[in-house]
Amino acid sequence: MRIRPTRQQVLGLLPERLVLVRGPREPGALYLSFDDGPHPEHTPRLLDLLARHDARASFFLVGQRIEQHPALVERIVAEGHTLGNHSYSHPLFHRLRLREQLDEVERTDRLLADFDRSGPHRFRPPRGVVSLPLLLAFARRGRNLAYWSYDSLDYQPQPPDELAARLLQRPPVDGDVLLMHDDSDCAAQILAHLLPAWRTTGRSLRALPAVAA
């Protein structure tokens, strides 16, 4: 029986300057990433938890939510986390024309630059959907797409303790990029279980490295 490769396996064959699926494979290094924020209730609680455990992360933010909660974006940057682009309105990208997709990216880029004075930022497409035209456009522009190598499944209707148990039973490996979300309290509940355990085993929780110039 043929097993169809996953999207991450296919994208992992591309150069890292175009598509990042894993972070640097340094001993103990894990890369936390959160999509869909900032959220006025859940993001602050998550930031408090990360600070208690000296953990860093990358936050892939939605442009409309950046405009609604700028103080939260300022806090994310001030506490040593990095910003990523997760589109302006989180649409179904496969239903947009290429120019509309690029407008979503560029509009959010301009917002992000006001907070960390850097860019262009890594872009994670909503729901992980990327078209060949968008991939080619990014290649021409020298832009970077950020994916993940370990899905926490925190968006599924499962109890957080069961999801945490899964991560303990099938732990991520060095260099894995963890996909999580900060538009609910599930990620914080999972990490409340995992961060102490990971710390005792020498894990280092990091943000994704800066985009190479």
SVG drawing of the C-alpha trace seen along z (x, -y; Angstrom):
<svg xmlns="http://www.w3.org/2000/svg" viewBox="-15 -51 38 53">
<polyline fill="none" stroke="black" stroke-width="0.4" points="0.0,0.0 1.3,-3.4 1.4,-6.0 0.9,-9.5 3.5,-11.9 2.2,-14.7 2.4,-18.3 5.2,-18.9 7.2,-16.0 6.9,-17.5 7.6,-21.1 10.5,-19.8 12.3,-18.9 12.4,-22.6 15.3,-24.9 14.9,-26.3 15.3,-29.8 11.9,-29.3 10.1,-27.0 11.0,-26.4 9.5,-23.2 12.0,-22.5 14.3,-24.8 18.0,-24.3 18.5,-20.8 20.5,-21.8 20.4,-19.3 17.2,-19.8 15.8,-22.6 12.1,-22.9 10.4,-25.8 7.0,-26.9 4.7,-28.7 1.2,-30.1 -1.3,-31.0 -4.4,-33.2 -3.8,-35.7 -3.5,-38.0 -6.5,-37.3 -7.3,-39.6 -8.0,-36.8 -5.9,-33.9 -2.7,-35.5 -1.9,-37.3 -2.3,-34.0 -0.1,-32.2 2.6,-34.9 2.4,-34.7 3.0,-30.9 5.9,-31.2 7.5,-33.9 7.3,-31.6 9.2,-28.9 11.7,-31.2 10.3,-29.9 10.3,-31.8 8.0,-31.4 7.0,-32.8 3.5,-34.3 2.0,-34.3 -0.5,-37.1 -3.7,-38.0 -3.6,-41.6 -7.1,-42.5 -6.4,-41.3 -3.1,-43.3 -5.2,-46.4 -7.6,-45.5 -5.0,-44.6 -1.8,-46.6 -0.8,-46.6 -0.6,-42.8 1.7,-42.8 3.9,-45.3 4.0,-42.9 4.9,-39.9 7.9,-41.8 9.0,-43.2 9.1,-39.8 11.5,-38.4 9.2,-36.5 9.2,-36.9 6.4,-38.0 5.2,-36.2 2.6,-36.9 -0.6,-34.9 -2.5,-37.0 -4.7,-40.0 -8.2,-38.4 -7.4,-34.7 -9.4,-33.8 -9.6,-30.6 -6.5,-31.3 -7.2,-28.8 -10.3,-30.8 -8.3,-34.0 -6.5,-35.2 -2.8,-35.5 -2.9,-39.3 -5.5,-39.0 -3.3,-36.6 -0.3,-38.9 -2.3,-41.9 -3.2,-39.9 0.5,-39.3 1.7,-42.8 -0.9,-44.5 0.0,-42.5 3.7,-43.0 3.2,-46.7 1.5,-46.3 4.1,-44.0 7.0,-46.3 5.5,-49.0 6.1,-46.8 9.5,-45.2 11.0,-47.3 12.0,-44.3 10.8,-42.4 9.8,-40.8 8.5,-38.4 8.0,-34.7 4.5,-33.9 2.4,-31.0 -0.7,-30.6 -4.1,-30.2 -4.8,-26.5 -1.4,-25.7 -2.9,-26.0 -0.4,-27.3 -0.8,-27.4 1.9,-26.9 1.6,-30.5 2.1,-31.8 5.1,-29.6 6.6,-30.8 5.9,-34.4 7.6,-34.0 10.6,-32.4 10.9,-35.3 10.7,-37.8 13.0,-35.9 10.2,-35.5 10.0,-32.7 7.0,-30.4 7.0,-28.9 5.3,-25.6 5.6,-23.1 6.8,-19.6 4.7,-18.7 1.0,-19.4 -0.3,-19.7 -3.9,-19.2 -5.0,-21.9 -7.7,-23.0 -9.5,-19.7 -12.3,-18.9 -10.2,-16.8 -9.4,-17.4 -6.1,-19.3 -4.8,-16.6 -5.3,-14.0 -3.4,-16.1 -0.6,-16.7 -0.4,-13.0 0.0,-12.4 2.9,-14.8 4.5,-13.1 4.0,-9.6 5.2,-10.7 7.5,-13.6 8.8,-16.0 12.4,-15.6 15.2,-18.2 14.4,-20.9 10.7,-20.3 8.4,-23.3 5.3,-22.9 2.0,-24.2 -0.3,-25.6 -2.9,-28.4 -3.5,-31.3 -7.1,-32.0 -8.3,-29.5 -7.0,-28.3 -6.1,-24.8 -2.5,-25.6 -1.9,-27.1 -3.5,-24.1 -1.3,-21.7 1.9,-23.7 1.1,-23.9 1.6,-20.1 4.5,-20.0 6.8,-23.0 7.9,-21.7 8.5,-18.2 10.4,-19.5 12.5,-21.7 13.5,-18.9 14.8,-16.9 16.9,-19.8 14.6,-21.0 15.1,-24.6 11.9,-26.3 12.8,-28.8 11.4,-31.2 12.2,-30.5 15.4,-32.1 15.4,-35.4 14.9,-35.3 18.3,-35.3 19.1,-38.5"/>
</svg>
